[in-house]
Amino acid sequence: MFDVGDKVLYPMHGAGVIESIEEKEVLGETSAYYAMTMPFGSMSVLIPVDTKADIGLRPVVPPIRAREVLSNFGKCTMDENASWNKRYRENMDRIRGGDIDAVSDVVYTLMKREHEKGLSTGERKMLISARQILISEISLSVDCSCEEIEMAIAQVFND
């Protein structure tokens, strides 16, 4: 069980801080919920405590791991030549899995493709979502602003 103040990653949504644990009644059943705030868009979500394992809720990576991911950004070995359909499915699976390395690879690959060829609307939305997930986790882990992490990631393409 997580505690108030814990920094956690909610796959497909991003990282945030548990602000409280609340009892809520839904459809006549009372359950405990994590009330979590997220750095992007000042969003708040309620996550049922008893589903944390099912949805992949996990602590954010330690700062040393986050810095490692950031320094390795751009050293991706994903297959970029697969068909759009296959790429989209594989990228979505990587994001859903919640692994920071997999999300980082998706972000890099889509950013590279965007610079070289452009992205379809679906891939552009995926890039925005994956970038938010990656940046929010690294930002919370190393206590930097999202803007600083965004600039560090963009720097890979400015060199």
ZIGI-V749577 format. One record per pair of residues at least 24 apart in sequence whose C-alpha atoms are under 10 Angstrom apart, sorted by the first residue. I is the first residue (numbers start at 1). J is the second residue. D is the distance in Angstrom with one decimal. If there is no record, write none. Layout:
{{I/J/D} {I/J/D}}
//
This chain:
{{1/34/9.9} {1/49/7.6} {1/50/9.1} {1/52/8.5} {1/53/10.0} {2/34/8.3} {2/49/8.6} {2/52/9.4} {2/57/9.6} {2/58/8.9} {2/59/8.5} {3/34/8.8} {4/34/8.4} {4/35/8.9} {4/36/9.1} {5/36/9.3} {6/36/9.4} {6/58/10.0} {6/59/7.4} {6/60/8.8} {7/36/9.0} {7/37/9.7} {7/38/9.7} {7/58/8.7} {7/59/5.9} {7/60/5.9} {7/61/9.2} {7/137/8.6} {7/140/7.0} {7/141/7.8} {8/36/8.7} {8/38/9.7} {8/57/6.7} {8/58/5.4} {8/59/4.2} {8/60/4.9} {8/61/8.7} {8/137/8.1} {8/140/8.9} {8/141/9.5} {9/38/9.6} {9/56/8.2} {9/57/5.7} {9/58/5.4} {9/59/6.0} {9/60/5.5} {9/61/8.8} {9/98/7.8} {9/99/9.8} {9/100/9.7} {9/133/8.2} {9/134/9.7} {9/136/8.6} {9/137/6.7} {9/140/9.7} {10/36/9.5} {10/38/9.7} {10/45/9.8} {10/47/9.0} {10/52/8.9} {10/55/7.5} {10/56/6.8} {10/57/5.0} {10/58/7.1} {10/59/9.0} {10/60/9.3} {10/96/9.6} {10/98/7.8} {10/133/8.6} {10/137/9.6} {11/55/7.2} {11/56/6.4} {11/57/6.8} {11/58/8.6} {11/95/7.1} {11/96/5.8} {11/97/7.0} {11/98/4.9} {11/99/8.6} {11/100/9.9} {11/103/9.9} {11/130/9.8} {11/133/7.6} {12/55/9.5} {12/56/9.7} {12/92/9.0} {12/94/9.9} {12/95/6.4} {12/96/5.7} {12/97/8.6} {12/98/7.4} {12/103/10.0} {12/129/7.6} {12/130/7.7} {12/132/9.4} {12/133/7.0} {13/38/8.8} {13/40/9.7} {13/43/9.9} {13/45/9.7} {13/95/9.6} {13/96/9.4} {13/98/9.7} {13/129/7.6} {13/130/8.6} {13/132/7.9} {13/133/6.2} {13/134/9.9} {13/136/9.4} {14/38/7.2} {14/39/8.7} {14/40/8.4} {14/60/9.8} {14/98/9.0} {14/129/8.5} {14/130/8.4} {14/131/9.2} {14/132/6.5} {14/133/4.0} {14/134/7.2} {14/135/8.3} {14/136/5.9} {14/137/6.6} {15/39/7.6} {15/40/9.0} {15/57/9.4} {15/58/9.3} {15/59/8.8} {15/60/7.0} {15/132/8.8} {15/133/6.5} {15/134/8.3} {15/135/8.6} {15/136/5.2} {15/137/4.9} {15/138/8.6} {15/139/8.8} {15/140/7.3} {15/141/9.3} {16/40/9.0} {16/42/9.8} {16/43/9.1} {16/44/8.7} {16/45/9.3} {16/59/9.6} {16/60/8.7} {16/133/9.9} {16/136/7.4} {16/137/7.7} {16/139/9.8} {16/140/7.4} {17/44/9.5} {17/59/9.8} {17/60/9.7} {17/140/8.4} {18/44/9.6} {18/45/9.5} {18/46/9.5} {18/47/9.8} {19/44/9.4} {20/46/9.6} {21/46/9.0} {21/47/9.4} {21/48/9.5} {21/49/8.4} {22/46/8.7} {22/47/9.8} {22/48/9.4} {22/49/9.5} {23/48/9.5} {23/49/9.9} {24/48/9.4} {38/136/7.7} {38/137/9.8} {38/140/9.5} {39/132/9.3} {39/135/9.5} {39/136/6.5} {39/137/9.5} {39/139/8.7} {39/140/8.4} {39/145/8.9} {39/146/7.7} {40/132/7.1} {40/133/9.1} {40/135/9.1} {40/136/7.1} {40/146/8.0} {55/96/9.1} {55/97/9.4} {55/98/9.6} {56/96/8.6} {56/97/7.6} {56/98/7.1} {56/99/9.9} {57/98/8.6} {58/98/8.7} {58/99/10.0} {59/137/9.4} {59/141/9.5} {60/100/9.1} {60/136/9.5} {60/137/6.0} {60/138/8.0} {60/139/9.8} {60/140/7.6} {60/141/6.3} {61/99/9.6} {61/100/8.1} {61/137/7.4} {61/138/7.8} {61/140/9.1} {61/141/6.4} {61/142/9.3} {62/137/9.8} {62/138/9.0} {62/140/9.6} {62/141/6.0} {62/142/7.9} {63/137/9.9} {63/138/7.7} {63/139/9.3} {63/140/8.8} {63/141/5.1} {63/142/5.0} {63/143/8.5} {64/141/8.7} {64/142/8.2} {65/100/9.4} {65/101/9.9} {65/138/9.0} {65/141/8.8} {65/142/9.5} {66/100/8.4} {66/101/9.6} {66/134/9.6} {66/135/9.9} {66/137/7.9} {66/138/5.4} {66/139/8.6} {66/140/9.4} {66/141/6.5} {66/142/7.0} {67/138/7.7} {67/141/8.9} {67/142/7.6} {68/101/9.8} {69/100/7.6} {69/101/6.6} {69/104/7.4} {69/105/9.8} {69/134/9.6} {69/138/8.5} {70/101/9.6} {70/104/8.4} {70/134/9.6} {70/135/9.6} {70/138/8.0} {70/149/8.4} {70/152/7.8} {70/153/7.3} {71/152/9.1} {71/153/9.2} {71/156/9.8} {72/101/9.2} {72/104/9.0} {72/105/9.7} {73/101/8.8} {73/104/6.7} {73/105/7.5} {73/107/9.0} {73/108/6.9} {73/152/9.4} {73/153/7.2} {73/156/7.7} {74/104/8.4} {74/105/7.5} {74/107/9.2} {74/108/5.8} {74/109/8.1} {74/111/9.8} {74/112/8.9} {74/153/8.8} {74/156/6.9} {74/157/9.0} {75/104/9.7} {75/105/8.1} {75/108/8.5} {75/109/9.8} {76/101/9.2} {76/102/9.3} {76/104/8.4} {76/105/5.5} {76/106/8.7} {76/107/9.9} {76/108/7.3} {76/109/7.4} {77/105/7.9} {77/109/9.0} {78/102/9.4} {78/105/7.1} {78/106/8.2} {78/108/9.7} {78/109/7.4} {79/109/8.9} {80/109/7.1} {80/110/8.9} {80/112/9.6} {80/113/8.2} {84/119/10.0} {84/120/9.0} {84/122/9.9} {84/123/8.9} {87/123/9.3} {88/122/8.2} {88/123/7.1} {88/126/8.5} {91/123/9.3} {91/126/8.4} {91/127/9.7} {91/130/9.3} {92/123/9.9} {92/126/7.9} {92/130/9.2} {94/130/9.7} {95/126/9.1} {95/129/9.1} {95/130/6.7} {95/133/8.6} {95/134/9.6} {96/130/9.8} {98/133/8.9} {98/134/9.6} {99/134/9.7} {100/133/8.8} {100/134/6.8} {100/137/8.2} {100/138/9.0} {101/134/9.1} {102/130/10.0} {102/134/9.7} {103/127/9.8} {103/130/6.3} {103/131/8.0} {103/133/7.8} {103/134/6.4} {104/130/8.0} {104/131/8.0} {104/133/9.2} {104/134/6.4} {104/135/9.3} {104/153/9.8} {105/130/9.7} {106/130/7.2} {106/131/8.7} {106/134/9.8} {107/131/5.8} {107/132/9.5} {107/133/9.6} {107/134/8.0} {107/153/9.3} {108/153/8.5} {108/154/9.6} {108/156/9.1} {108/157/9.6} {111/153/9.7} {111/154/8.8} {111/156/9.9} {111/157/8.5} {112/156/9.7} {112/157/7.9} {115/157/8.4}}
//
